[in-house]
């Protein structure tokens, strides 16, 4: 089943968070210190719609359209990485879950990554089903 395979990938998939003085990589299984999750955010991309590889130009154009849809939000460039595969993405602060899911659907994405400040989750766009989640513990130091 594709969902089960994706869940295993999601557990290892890494994202880049750029701060003013460093680049931090995190995953759902290896989160950063809780201080980095005080504000809710989603990580969104328009790359490879329907989980099918698209060429670089099509991915770039789709991400530019997504970025235009995000103009009302605080957005940081990000990168999703699994083994040798990378996808340009955006870390979007203070976006409501429903709005992030709508954008995921608009750009034909299977799921989105979401931080609600209490847990990190991958959520299927079409069903809103939580595919995998990890609670952020208050005193957790990773």
C-alpha positions, -999 to 999 in steps of 0.1 A, spaced: 0 0 0 14 34 -10 3 51 22 23 27 44 54 33 22 49 70 25 46 69 62 80 53 65 94 80 42 77 107 63 94 95 94 128 100 78 121 130 55 141 161 66 133 197 64 155 228 64 148 256 88 170 287 82 176 309 112 195 342 112 228 325 119 224 288 109 207 262 89 189 235 110 176 202 96 148 184 114 124 155 108 93 142 126 115 116 143 143 141 151 127 174 160 146 205 170 143 220 205 107 230 213 117 267 210 116 263 172 79 252 173 64 281 194 46 295 163 25 272 142 36 265 106 31 243 77 57 232 51 42 234 16 55 227 -19 40 225 -54 67 202 -66 60 169 -83 22 170 -83 3 137 -77 37 122 -66 49 121 -102 83 137 -111 80 169 -130 108 187 -148 126 215 -131 109 243 -150 74 230 -143 83 226 -106 98 261 -105 67 276 -121 43 257 -98 62 268 -67 62 305 -79 24 303 -82 22 288 -47 45 315 -34 21 341 -49 -8 324 -30 13 328 2 19 365 0 -3 372 31 20 350 53 55 350 67 73 326 45 108 312 46 124 292 19 129 256 29 139 223 14 125 188 19 150 160 16 148 122 16 180 104 8 192 120 -25 158 134 -34 151 171 -27 121 194 -32 121 231 -28 94 241 -3 82 269 19 79 271 57 47 292 62 41 306 97 6 311 112 -13 295 84 -45 277 95 -45 240 89 -76 242 66 -59 268 44 -27 248 42 -47 217 32 -66 237 5 -33 248 -10 -20 212 -9 -51 201 -28 -48 231 -53 -12 220 -61 -20 183 -62 -1 173 -32 -8 141 -13 0 156 21 14 185 40 36 188 71 20 208 100 32 221 133 3 231 156 28 239 185 18 207 203 27 181 177 43 176 143 22 159 117 18 148 81 -18 152 71 -34 138 39 -48 168 20 -80 152 6 -92 135 37 -75 155 65 -64 122 80 -33 124 102 -9 100 86 19 102 112 23 125 142 48 132 170 39 151 202 62 179 212 70 174 249 73 205 269 106 197 285 120 178 255 156 184 245 165 167 213 
